[in-house]
Amino acid sequence: MRRGFTLVEMLVVLVITAILAMIGLNSMSTWAEGRKVRTTAETIRDALVGARTEAIRRNRTVHAHITGNAFATEVPAFAGEGVIPLQQTQLQAPVAVQASGTTGDLYFSSSGRTSPPGATFNFVTTGPTDACKSAGGPLDCFTVQVSSAGSVRICDPSVPALDASGTRNSEACR
């Protein structure tokens, strides 16, 4: 009686292993893209909270803006002084960020409210192929909302704002 594996048995095992690896790699790449989208939303939220805090601390207006894949905050110049940069962050390249209803410029007043008064802003993060769950794709995409009072939160548009009983769903926005 011979012990060991035949060549056919080893090839079958290799084929099955290769198929499982391909399935796992596909899931892993979707997870990695989703992580980039979430990280970008969290980066924008943290920068906006920091900009609002600086506006209150300095008792001056702070400007936050998106240019391409860069997000920056700064204190606008008074007469005779230059712009004071606060933070500049490079957003992860495959994630597109758009500011809806605005050019991507947001101002926090010295009281921490958005300027102009009553303005609200949404910064929308999407995957590289617009593959958001809300559009039938595999990625969780997020909206970073800034209210006129200056509060900043991350919302998932694929989660309903109200639950089945009609009450506010705490999973929609954090």
Backbone torsions as a table, in degrees:
resi	resn	phi	psi	omega
1	MET	NA	129.4	-177.1
2	ARG	-95.6	142.5	178.2
3	ARG	-107.4	152.3	178.2
4	GLY	120.9	-171.3	-177.2
5	PHE	-114.0	148.9	174.1
6	THR	-85.2	164.5	178.8
7	LEU	-61.6	-38.7	179.2
8	VAL	-63.3	-43.9	178.9
9	GLU	-61.9	-41.5	179.5
10	MET	-66.7	-39.0	178.8
11	LEU	-65.1	-40.7	178.1
12	VAL	-61.2	-44.8	179.0
13	VAL	-63.1	-42.2	178.8
14	LEU	-63.5	-41.6	178.9
15	VAL	-63.8	-46.1	179.2
16	ILE	-62.2	-42.3	178.4
17	THR	-62.9	-41.3	179.4
18	ALA	-64.6	-41.1	178.9
19	ILE	-63.9	-46.0	178.6
20	LEU	-63.0	-37.8	178.7
21	ALA	-65.6	-40.5	178.9
22	MET	-64.3	-41.6	177.8
23	ILE	-63.3	-43.8	179.5
24	GLY	-64.9	-39.5	179.3
25	LEU	-65.3	-38.8	178.0
26	ASN	-62.7	-45.4	178.1
27	SER	-64.2	-39.0	-179.2
28	MET	-66.0	-39.1	-179.9
29	SER	-69.5	-36.7	175.9
30	THR	-64.2	-42.2	178.1
31	TRP	-62.3	-42.9	-178.9
32	ALA	-64.3	-42.1	177.7
33	GLU	-64.5	-41.4	177.5
34	GLY	-63.0	-37.0	178.2
35	ARG	-65.6	-38.9	177.7
36	LYS	-62.9	-41.3	179.3
37	VAL	-63.9	-46.2	179.4
38	ARG	-63.2	-43.8	-179.5
39	THR	-61.9	-40.2	178.7
40	THR	-64.8	-43.2	178.0
41	ALA	-61.8	-42.2	179.2
42	GLU	-67.0	-36.4	177.6
43	THR	-63.7	-44.8	179.0
44	ILE	-64.2	-45.4	179.3
45	ARG	-58.7	-48.0	-178.1
46	ASP	-62.8	-40.2	178.8
47	ALA	-65.8	-39.3	179.6
48	LEU	-68.9	-40.2	176.8
49	VAL	-63.0	-41.4	177.3
50	GLY	-63.8	-40.2	178.7
51	ALA	-64.6	-42.4	178.6
52	ARG	-63.5	-43.3	179.0
53	THR	-61.6	-42.3	178.3
54	GLU	-63.6	-39.4	178.9
55	ALA	-60.8	-43.1	179.4
56	ILE	-69.6	-45.2	-177.9
57	ARG	-62.6	-43.5	-177.7
58	ARG	-85.0	-12.0	-175.8
59	ASN	57.7	41.2	-179.7
60	ARG	-143.4	159.9	176.4
61	THR	-69.0	140.1	174.9
62	VAL	-121.9	136.7	-177.2
63	HIS	-105.8	128.8	174.7
64	ALA	-119.6	134.9	-178.8
65	HIS	-151.6	157.4	177.6
66	ILE	-112.9	130.0	174.2
67	THR	-130.9	110.3	-176.6
68	GLY	62.3	-122.5	177.5
69	ASN	-102.6	18.4	179.8
70	ALA	-111.3	137.7	177.2
71	PHE	-118.8	126.8	-175.7
72	ALA	-134.8	150.4	172.2
73	THR	-126.8	144.8	-177.6
74	GLU	-157.2	159.2	174.3
75	VAL	-96.3	119.3	180.0
76	PRO	-60.3	154.3	-175.8
77	ALA	-75.9	141.9	164.8
78	PHE	-90.0	170.4	177.3
79	ALA	-58.4	127.6	176.4
80	GLY	88.1	-2.2	177.1
81	GLU	-131.7	157.2	-178.7
82	GLY	-87.9	173.0	175.8
83	VAL	-65.5	138.2	178.6
84	ILE	-102.7	105.8	178.8
85	PRO	-71.6	137.6	179.1
86	LEU	-105.7	-49.8	-176.2
87	GLN	-153.1	140.0	172.1
88	GLN	-133.2	126.2	-175.7
89	THR	-127.4	131.1	174.1
90	GLN	-86.8	120.7	179.2
91	LEU	-79.4	154.1	-176.8
92	GLN	-64.2	125.9	-169.4
93	ALA	-50.0	-46.6	-174.6
94	PRO	-74.4	1.1	-177.4
95	VAL	-104.6	122.6	178.2
96	ALA	-87.1	137.1	178.9
97	VAL	-125.0	125.0	175.9
98	GLN	-123.2	146.7	172.9
99	ALA	-101.9	120.7	-179.3
100	SER	-87.4	141.2	176.2
101	GLY	76.0	9.7	-178.7
102	THR	-156.7	174.5	179.1
103	THR	-88.1	3.6	-176.3
104	GLY	100.3	4.4	178.0
105	ASP	-101.9	133.8	179.7
106	LEU	-136.6	134.8	178.5
107	TYR	-118.5	134.5	171.0
108	PHE	-105.1	129.4	178.3
109	SER	-78.1	174.4	-179.1
110	SER	-64.6	-15.9	176.4
111	SER	-91.8	-2.3	179.0
112	GLY	90.1	1.5	179.0
113	ARG	-88.1	158.5	178.2
114	THR	-75.0	153.9	179.2
115	SER	-128.6	135.1	5.1
116	PRO	-68.8	157.7	-176.9
117	PRO	-54.0	136.9	178.1
118	GLY	84.7	-4.3	-178.7
119	ALA	-74.2	141.0	172.0
120	THR	-123.9	150.7	-174.7
121	PHE	-132.7	145.0	174.6
122	ASN	-127.8	121.8	173.5
123	PHE	-104.5	117.4	-172.0
124	VAL	-104.2	123.7	175.8
125	THR	-99.7	134.9	178.0
126	THR	-133.4	160.0	176.8
127	GLY	-74.4	173.2	-176.3
128	PRO	-64.5	-23.2	-179.5
129	THR	-117.7	21.4	-176.3
130	ASP	51.8	45.8	-176.0
131	ALA	-97.5	49.4	-178.7
132	CYS	-76.8	149.5	177.0
133	LYS	-58.3	-36.0	-178.8
134	SER	-64.5	-19.6	177.2
135	ALA	-107.0	14.2	178.3
136	GLY	91.0	5.2	-179.1
137	GLY	-91.6	-175.7	-175.4
138	PRO	-91.0	-9.9	-171.9
139	LEU	-97.1	143.3	168.7
140	ASP	-81.1	118.6	176.4
141	CYS	-109.1	157.1	-170.8
142	PHE	-132.8	154.1	172.7
143	THR	-117.0	127.3	174.6
144	VAL	-95.8	112.8	-175.5
145	GLN	-101.6	136.2	175.2
146	VAL	-121.4	118.4	-178.9
147	SER	-81.4	168.8	178.6
148	SER	-64.4	-23.3	177.1
149	ALA	-80.3	-8.7	177.7
150	GLY	96.7	0.9	178.8
151	SER	-74.5	142.8	-175.7
152	VAL	-120.3	132.7	178.0
153	ARG	-148.4	157.0	177.9
154	ILE	-102.8	128.8	179.3
155	CYS	-120.7	145.4	176.6
156	ASP	-104.8	110.6	-177.1
157	PRO	-66.9	-14.5	179.4
158	SER	-82.1	-9.8	178.7
159	VAL	-100.4	126.4	-179.4
160	PRO	-61.1	140.7	-178.9
161	ALA	-67.1	-29.1	178.5
162	LEU	-116.2	141.7	177.4
163	ASP	-83.3	-175.1	-175.2
164	ALA	-60.7	-29.3	-178.6
165	SER	-86.6	-1.3	178.3
166	GLY	90.5	3.7	177.8
167	THR	-92.3	161.4	-177.5
168	ARG	-63.0	131.7	-178.7
169	ASN	-87.5	114.5	-176.9
170	SER	-70.7	-14.6	179.0
171	GLU	-80.3	-16.9	-176.8
172	ALA	-71.0	-42.2	-178.1
173	CYS	-134.1	141.7	178.3
174	ARG	-127.5	NA	NA
